[in-house]
């Protein structure tokens, strides 16, 4: 069975990996923030996507 090439998001959408450039692009677009803002939020609350989402809304 072939891979679904239309699925461009991270495999585990519950975690954010800031060391992968393509994940940075995905998550900055998803949250509407800069790379610096995303990295600061991950550093503050960890890599959980929902935790980062809450942090960025503050």
Beta strands, then each sheet from edge to edge (+ up, - down):
end
